[in-house]
Amino acid sequence: MKRKEIFAFISPLLEQLYQFSHALLPDDLEAEQLVIDGVNGFIIKEKKWLSRFEVDEENEGRVRRIFFQKIIHHIYDLAQKRSMHFKSDKSDAFYELPLRNRAIMILRYQMNYTPEQIEDFLGLARWEVIEGIHNSRFTLMNELNAGTL
């Protein structure tokens, strides 16, 4: 696949990629740049693999899921590096969660992915995903009960 074909192919995924990026870095411009850099990083790192990749009607959905998984992983890696330099002005309890937990929560509860899929997306162990879900839910529920949400 060529670069233009890849961008056309992943265009249905851009809204979800932006939604994920914005949960990690809650600034519109930063989130947009994260999507752009995540997609470009995916294309650069997977260049050999993509050059021999063919998509037909039978495997289109499966291929799009694979692309989404790999791009999410690139975005997450970039966000981890950039979050050290980024200070959010959001005082929302969700954005007070650690970056890893925000990534897990957005994938699990807003995008409805299973813990197994989240493991693959973020390159985490199963226990890390389960721990992230549990700790985040506990923290958010305490904030809600305390009336600070």
C-alpha positions in Angstrom: 0.0 0.0 0.0 1.1 3.5 -0.8 0.9 6.4 1.6 -2.2 7.9 0.0 -3.9 4.5 0.0 -3.1 4.1 3.7 -4.5 7.5 4.7 -7.7 6.8 2.7 -8.0 3.4 4.2 -7.7 4.6 7.8 -9.8 7.7 7.4 -12.8 6.0 9.1 -10.6 5.4 12.1 -9.6 9.1 12.6 -12.4 10.1 14.9 -11.7 7.2 17.3 -7.9 7.9 17.1 -8.5 11.6 18.0 -10.9 10.7 20.8 -8.2 8.4 22.3 -5.5 11.0 21.8 -7.6 13.7 23.5 -8.1 11.5 26.5 -4.3 11.1 26.8 -3.4 14.8 26.2 -6.5 16.9 26.7 -5.6 19.7 24.4 -7.1 20.0 20.9 -3.9 20.9 19.1 -1.8 18.3 21.1 -4.4 15.6 20.4 -4.4 16.4 16.7 -0.7 16.3 16.5 -0.6 13.1 18.4 -2.9 11.5 15.8 -0.8 12.8 12.9 2.5 11.6 14.5 1.0 8.3 15.5 -0.2 7.6 11.9 3.1 8.7 10.4 5.1 6.7 12.9 3.1 3.6 12.0 3.7 4.2 8.3 7.5 4.7 8.8 8.0 1.8 11.2 5.8 -0.6 9.3 7.0 0.4 5.8 8.2 -3.0 4.7 5.2 -4.7 6.1 2.8 -2.2 4.4 4.6 -2.4 1.0 3.5 -6.0 0.6 0.1 -5.6 2.1 -3.0 -6.1 -0.1 -6.5 -5.4 1.0 -9.6 -6.9 -0.5 -13.2 -7.0 0.5 -12.8 -10.2 2.5 -10.1 -8.9 4.8 -10.8 -5.2 4.9 -12.4 -5.2 8.4 -9.6 -7.4 9.9 -6.9 -5.2 8.3 -8.5 -2.0 9.6 -8.5 -3.5 13.1 -4.8 -4.4 12.8 -4.0 -0.9 11.6 -6.0 0.6 14.4 -4.2 -1.5 17.0 -0.8 -0.6 15.7 -1.6 3.1 15.4 -3.1 3.2 18.9 0.1 1.6 20.2 2.2 4.3 18.5 0.0 7.1 19.8 0.2 5.7 23.4 4.0 5.5 23.2 4.2 9.1 21.9 1.8 10.3 24.6 3.9 8.7 27.3 6.9 10.8 26.2 5.0 14.0 25.6 2.9 13.9 28.8 6.0 14.7 30.8 6.2 18.1 29.1 2.5 18.7 29.0 0.6 20.2 31.9 -3.2 20.1 31.4 -5.4 22.9 32.7 -8.2 20.4 33.1 -9.2 19.8 36.7 -11.4 16.9 35.9 -10.9 13.7 38.0 -10.5 11.7 34.8 -7.5 13.8 33.7 -6.0 13.4 37.2 -5.7 9.6 36.5 -2.3 8.4 35.3 -1.9 8.3 31.5 -1.9 4.5 31.4 -5.2 4.4 33.3 -6.8 7.0 31.1 -5.8 5.0 28.0 -7.3 1.9 29.5 -10.5 3.5 30.6 -11.2 5.2 27.2 -10.5 2.0 25.3 -12.6 -0.1 27.7 -15.6 2.1 28.5 -15.9 4.6 25.6 -14.7 2.4 22.7 -15.9 -0.9 24.3 -12.7 -3.0 23.8 -12.1 -6.1 25.9 -9.2 -6.3 28.3 -7.5 -8.8 26.0 -7.7 -6.3 23.1 -6.4 -3.5 25.4 -3.5 -5.7 26.3 -2.6 -5.9 22.6 -3.2 -2.2 21.9 -1.0 -0.9 24.7 1.5 -3.7 25.1 0.5 -4.3 28.7 0.2 -7.5 30.8 -3.3 -8.6 31.6 -2.9 -7.9 35.3 -1.9 -4.3 34.4 -5.1 -3.8 32.4 -7.3 -5.2 35.1 -5.5 -3.2 37.8 -5.9 0.0 35.7 -9.6 -0.6 35.3 -10.1 -1.4 39.0 -8.0 1.5 40.3 -9.5 4.0 38.0 -13.1 3.0 38.7 -12.3 3.1 42.4 -10.8 6.6 42.2 -13.6 8.0 40.0 -16.3 6.5 42.2 -14.7 8.1 45.3 -14.5 11.4 43.5 -18.1 11.1 42.5 -19.2 10.2 46.1 -17.2 13.0 47.5 -19.0 15.4 45.1 -15.9 16.7 43.4 -16.9 15.5 39.9 
